[in-house]
Amino acid sequence: MLLFAASHLAKRYAAGVPGCSAAVRVLAHVDLQLTDGSVVGVVGDRASGKTTLVRCVAGLARADAGALRWAPGAERARVVSLAPAALPFETVRDVLSRASADPLVHPERLAAAVDALGLAGLLSQSQTMLTTDERARLALAIGLATGHPLLLLDGTADAIAARERAAVRACLLRHAGSGAAVLLTGRDPAAVSALAGTVLRLADGKLTSPEPAPQAWPARVAEARSAPPAVR
């Protein structure tokens, strides 16, 4: 089932100062499809437009041109950050308890994600003492617990420690297999390829054709029909 489709998506931002500014092209005629069961990764350099693409998929950024279409119920997806919202004095248990109060979060899914991502032993620890990897996995657990059909992970791949990638990959595949689609971004091709079934490269505002990931996943392929530039 098609959950999201973008056709000829284009986005520019104004850069510079008043009186001396220019329009910078971020996305140029991007085509992307996300179907249920797919785990799609987008690799790109810093400021290549990865976050802009994710925000467009979430409906948080308005495109300058192109058509965007969501399946019913797939609109307004949350973007999972690198760390969950938390107060300085809160423990991991406090963060999870507050997340469970969100009507969009399923407590049983949250508990299962916490166990699967190896966070059960950190419940009493202050969230300020967590490593970047642990913060990312905590935010991911909360994202996995929502019932939204689109899971959007902006930069999460780069934050996941190499030793944890297998567990995270299994969680993403299981989540996608429940009828959802996952879109994740990162700068490290190895990190993104370790988590995604299909990897696309974003460069010069365009998505290239899929690059095969090292692991053979039974995930469906997202399409990128724009003319592919040379892969950097």
N, C-alpha and C positions, 0 to 999 in steps of 0.2 A: 504494500500500500504506500502510495506517495504521501509523505507528510509535509514536505516543503519543496518548493521549486522556485528558482530565480532564473530569469531569462534576460540576457543583455543588461545585467545590473551594472550601473555606473555611479560613482560617487567622487566628488571633489571637495576639497577644503581650501579655504583662504589661508594663505601663509604670509607672514611678514608683519609690517606695521602700517597703520593708516597712512595713505599717501604713497606707500611703497610696498604693495602686496601683489600676490599672484595666486592663481588657482592651481592647486597641486592635485594631480590625478591620483586617487588611491585605488579605485576599482574601475576597470574598463571592460565593459561587455562580458561580465562574468556569468556563466551558466552553471548552475549547481542543482542537483536533486538529492534529497535525503529520503530514503524509504525505510519503512520499519524493518528492523533486523540489521541495519547498516551501522558500522562504526567507521567514520571518515575522519582522517587527519589532514590538516593543512599546515605545511611547513613554509616558513618565510622569514626573511631577515627582520631585524627591528625596523618598525615603521613601514613595513611592507603592506599593511592594510588588513592584517589578520583580525585585529579587534574590531575594526570597522565592519568586516564581513560578518563576524559573529553578532554584532549589534544589529545589523540589517536582518539577519535570520531571526533574531529575537523581537524585531519590530521596534527597537529602541533608536534606530537611526533611519532617517528618511533618505531613500535613494534619489539621486538626481534624474536618473533615467532607468528604464527597465521595468519588468513586471515581476512581482513577488506573489506567491500563492501559498496558502497554508491549508492543510486539511482541517476540518472542523475540530476544534479543541486543541489544535497545535499552535495557536497564536500566543503571543506574549510569553514565550519561554524565558525562564530565568537564566542568567549567565552565572555559572559557578565561579567564584573568585578563588584566589590562591589561599585565602584564609577566611574562616567564618567570622561573622560579626560577633564580637565578644567584648566584655568589660575586663579591665585589668585584673580584678580580683577573682574572676570566674575560673573554675576548674573545667576540664573537659566534660565532666558529668553535668555541670551547670549549663554549658553550651548546648549539649544534646537535649537536656530537659527543656530548655527554652525553644529549641527547634521543634521538639515534639508537640509543643502547643500551637504551632502553625497548622491551620486547617488543611493545608496542601501537603503536609508531611505525614506519611503513614508510619506510626511508631514501630510496627513490627518489621517494616522494611528497613527502618533506621537501625534497629537492633541487629538485624541480619547483616547490614552493610558494615557496621562497626566491627562485628566479629570477622567478617570476610577480609576486611582491610587491616586487620591486626591492631586495632585500636583499643581493644577491651582492657589491656593492661595499663592504659594511660588515663583511665577515668578519674582518678583522684589527683592527677597532676595539674598544676596551674597551666592554663593555655599560653601564658607568656613564656613558659619554659620549653614549648614545643619547637622542634626543628622545622625548617621550611617544608620538608617532606611530610612530616606529621601534620602540620597545618593544612597542607594541600589534601591529604587523605581524609582529614576530618571534614573539610568543606565538601569533598567529593561524597562522603557518606551521606551528608545531608541532602546533596543534590540527587543521589540515587534513591532517596526515600520519598521524593515527590512523585506524584502520579502523572506528571506532564510527559507527553510523548516525545519531546525534544530535550535532550540533555546537552547543554552547551558548556564546554570547558575551555576557557580562554587562558592559555599559558600553563595549564595544569601539567601537561606532559613534561615540560622542562623541570618542574619542581619535584616530580616523583623520583625517588632514589632508584638506581638500577636494580637493586636487590628486591624492590617491591613491585617492579613492573609486571611480573607474572601474575601476582594476586590482583592487581588493578585491572590488567587485561581480562582476566577471567570475570571480574565483576562487570566490566563494560559489555562483554559479550553476552553475559547472562541477562543484563538489563535490556540490551537491544533485542535479544531473543524473546522478550516479553511483549514485543510489539512497539518498541521505541526506536529512535535513531539517536546516535551520538555524533556530535561534531566537536572535535578537539583541535587546538592549535598549539604550535610550539616553534622554537627556532632550531632545536636540535633534531635533525632527521632521524638519528638513531632512537631517540626517546619517543618521537611520534610514531615511527614505524613499529616500535615494540608494543604499542597500544592499539593501533588502528589496523583495520582490515584493508582499507584503501587509503593511500597517501597521495595528496595533491600538493603541488608547489605553487605558491602565490608569489609572483615576481612581475614587476612593471605593471601592476594592476590586473594581471591576468592569471587564471588558473591553468596549469598545464594538464596534459593527459595524466591519468593515474600512474603512479610509480608502484611497482610490486613491493609489498612488505615482505620481510624475511620469513614471517610465519604464514602458513597457508590457513587462513581463517575462512569459515563458512559464512562470511559476511557479504552482503550484496554490494555492488559497485555503484558509487556515485558517479555521475557523468560530468565531464568538463568539456564543453564543445567549442570553447573559444580557441582561436588559432594559437598553438603553443609556441612561446618563445624558447630560446635556448635555455636549458636548465643550468642554473649556476651552482 
